[in-house]
Amino acid sequence: MTEKHDQDAAVSFPILIGDIGGTNARFAILVDANASPRDFPVFATADFDTIDEAIQTVVLDSTSVQPRSAIFAIAAPVDGDEIKLTNCNWVVRPYAMIESLGFEEVIVLNDFEAQALAAASLEPEYLRAIGEAKAEKYATRVVVGPGTGLGVAGLVHSHHMWIPVPGEGGHIDLGPRSSRDFEIFPYLEPIEGRISAEQLLCGDGLLNIYRAICKSGGLDPVCNKPSEVTAAGLDCEDAAASEALDLFAAYLGRVAGDLALIFMARGGVFIAGGIAQKIIPVLMRPDFRNAFEDKAPHSTLMKSIPTCVITHPLAALSGLSAYARAPGRFGVTTDGRRWKKQMLHA
């Protein structure tokens, strides 16, 4: 069993921070509370059999700094002493890391907790507003991010702290609504009888939309990868790809609006991840905000809720850095998610 710790307990420097997604992993070291993170090259999780091997090769073999602590944000629910990532084969085993990699303690958070921490701490220069609505300073916020999957987290301010609320909101239902939806949805493959938001609002989801458009129109698909759909759609080289991006933006707006209602997110909805950064010109078109605001009988309320894209290239690491420097600023509970060296030998 993992020992319980106070959520504001200090973390010993140097600290290795890591953002580990289904496709890519990013690491940095914080030498002390005042230092800027030292970033390491971004790499594909498929390049290494295990996370321990990746840390040893990418980080520890290329620096003389031995981290005393590690804080990881991973794309999976954190439950137990062996944590399987959702969309890759890595398993995080904190006790094994302590034993083999020399850490004194390991903290493991959900990846979208880290994005929520970023939404609470990023400078305005890293936020690209979509629409004219203004945020209430300490009101509840929502982070949603299409990537390998669809991540969702809330962010609540209470007792002078920002408290991230992780969840699996990316797996909510997403059904047809417009006449065009009803034309293409029959060509989407359901999972156990339903279409989830994540099936459309991720990299593969964009490809799913594109293929459904092609099938509904009797067209031969030209694009075979999400990146190809994005490039062809942005360059207007392929009508189906352009429509796929427009529908992606509308569906993202629809889901983001639902989440804003659930959390009453007067502090704003923050769109995270590399996909959103690449398609900002599409999100700036009317489809995204129109779908976001189209929530009768609360359309007037929705017009007052701001939306923005997080443009920081390493937003999750930025959020983890903010937490590592001042844990007491954030209501991050580490019960069952913090492992210490002395417990391994207890």
Protein Blocks (a to p, Z undefined) as FASTA:
>chain_A
ZZdddfklccddddddddddfkbccddddfblmbccdddddddfklpmbfklmmmmmmmm
mccbdcfbdcdddddddedjbdcdfkbcbdcdfklmmmmnopabdcdddfklmmmmmmmm
pcfklpccedjbdcdfklccddddddfbccddddddeehiacddddfkllpccddfblml
mmmmmmpcceehiacfklmncfklmmmmmmmmmmmnopacfbfbfklmmmmmmnopafkl
mmmmmmmmmmmmmmmmmmmmmnopanopcdedjklmmmmmmmmpmklmmmmmmmcfklmm
mmmpccdddfbfblmlmmmmmmmmmmmlpccdfehiaccfklmmZZ
